[in-house]
Amino acid sequence: MAVYICSLIVSEPQVIPADGEYHIVRFPYGARESFDAHGMHQAAQPDGKHSSYPDRRSGLIWPSREGWGSLTAMVYWEKGDYTEVRDRFVRDPLGLAGGYDATATEDHAGTPGGEYRHKHHEIFVRPRTPLAFLVRHNGGKSARISHAQFKLAIHPAAEMPPAGS
């Protein structure tokens, strides 16, 4: 069976506000992408909307088929006044396909210098239910991430559990 892959990368700084909320990490479209042969990260999105980097939709991966999804992310935080950074994967972070469903939430205490984090998690994925990688921090002022990656590898499944699993 074929594996369906979307691999996103960005090395442009992104500001993460100091509001205690999770924020979608955004990725550019087109030639600046690392790999999207299966059309899972396109400006013209499956729900008929159009996105422009760096809007919130530019952080969405729309699975091209259903199956077992292997999610991977990496984020580099610049030094800031935070004492904790958090990250998570979310199905439908913008409420476009049934509602926000977070998984693999992790928190990390600050260390001297920047924070360099990597994570991996696996879930069932379906077309028309977008996925995103979200981050937050507990600092008193905005913080910046300087590099991020977000990857999905779909292994087609012979049978899928009911939606929401």
Helices and strands as residue ranges (DSSP letters): E 4-10, E 14-16, E 23-24, G 30-32, G 56-59, E 67-77, E 84-91, E 101-109, E 115-125, E 131-137, E 143-155
